[in-house]
Amino acid sequence: MLVIGALAAMFVLFTFILPLLATLLKVALLVAVVGVIVFIAVRVMSGSGSSSSQ
């Protein structure tokens, strides 16, 4: 009976935690992509500004 309860608890945990982890992973990936795009945009903007002064 204890094993069945533990399995049920693990099943509930995984059914709730796995989609949550997948969502967090998607959010983290989105933040990383946006961060890289912003970083490249800033580099290009500052690069074009500093290249005219050099």
N, C-alpha and C positions, 0 to 999 in steps of 0.2 A: 504493500500500500504506500509506503514511504517513497519507493522508487517511482511509482506512478505519479505521485504528487510532485516529485523532483522533475520528472520528465515534462509534466504539464507546466510547471513553473518555467522551465527552460524554453519550452515551446512558446509560451506567452512572451517571455523576455525576447526571444529571437524575432518573433513576428512583430514586436513593437520596436526593437532596437535596430534591426537590419534596415528597415525603410528610413529610420531616423539617421543612421550612419550614411546611407546612400544619399539622403537629402543634404546632410552636412558636407559630404564629399563633393556634391554638385555645387554647393554654395562656395566651398573653398576653391574649387576649380575655376568658377566664375570670377571670384575675387582675384585669383592669381592671373587670369587672362586679362582682366581689366587693369590690374596693376602693371602688367608687362606692357600693355598698349599705352597706358599713361606714361610709363617710364620712357618708352621709345619716342613718344610724341614730345616729351619734354627734352629728351636728348637731341632730337631733330631740330626743335625750335631753338634751343640754346646753341646747338652746333651751327645752324644757319646764321644766328646772330653773332657768334664769336668768329666765324669764318670771314665775315665781312670786315671785322675789325683787325684781323691778322693780316 
